[in-house]
Amino acid sequence: MDRFQVLVGNIGQVYAGDDWREATRIYGEYKRQSENEFGRAAGEDVTLMRDGAPHWEHIGSASERD
């Protein structure tokens, strides 16, 4: 069974589990927050990990400024 994690820049791990649907929902929510410069996720990178390897990655605007 696959294991998933969602990692958000300065927040850290926001999801860990084996539910693909939940992992993608949470990834999408934090990606929207990053893109819309909202809350602690504003401009942050968001990564969906699958079995320890990056599966999807959003590079936030905060990283682009570095």
N, C-alpha and C positions, 0 to 999 in steps of 0.2 A: 504494500500500500504506500502511495506517495505521501510525503510530508511536505508541508508548505509553511513558509514564513513570509510575512510582509514587514519590511524594514523601511523606516522613514528617517531620513537625515538626522536631525538633531533630537528626535524623539526616541528612536531605537526601534525595537521589535514591538509591533502593534498586533500581530497575529502569529500564532504557531498552532498547527493542527493538521488534520488530514482531510478537511472539507474543502474541495476545490471551489465550489460555488461561493462559500463564505470568504475564502482567500481572495478570489477575484473581485468580490463585492467590496471588500475592505481596501484592496489595492486601488480600485476605481475611485473610491471616496477620497482617499488621501491624494491620489493623483489630481483630482479636481481641486482639492484644497490648495495643492502646490501651484497649479496653473492659475488659480484665481487669487493667489496671494492672500489666502485666508488662514487665520489662526497660526498655531505653532508649526504647521506643515507648509506655510507660505514659502514658495520658492525652493523647497527642499527636494532632494532626490527621493524617489520611491521605488523600491525593488521588491518584486515577487520572486521568492526563492522556491525552487522545487528540488527536493532531495539534496539540498546544500549548494545548488548551483543557480545562478541567476536565470530566470525564465523570461521575465519582462522587466524592463527598467525604464523609468522616466527620469531624465536628467533635469533637475530644477534650475530655475534662473539664478539661485544663489551660487550654484556650482559654476555657472557660466561666467560669473563675475570674478572668480578666483584666478 
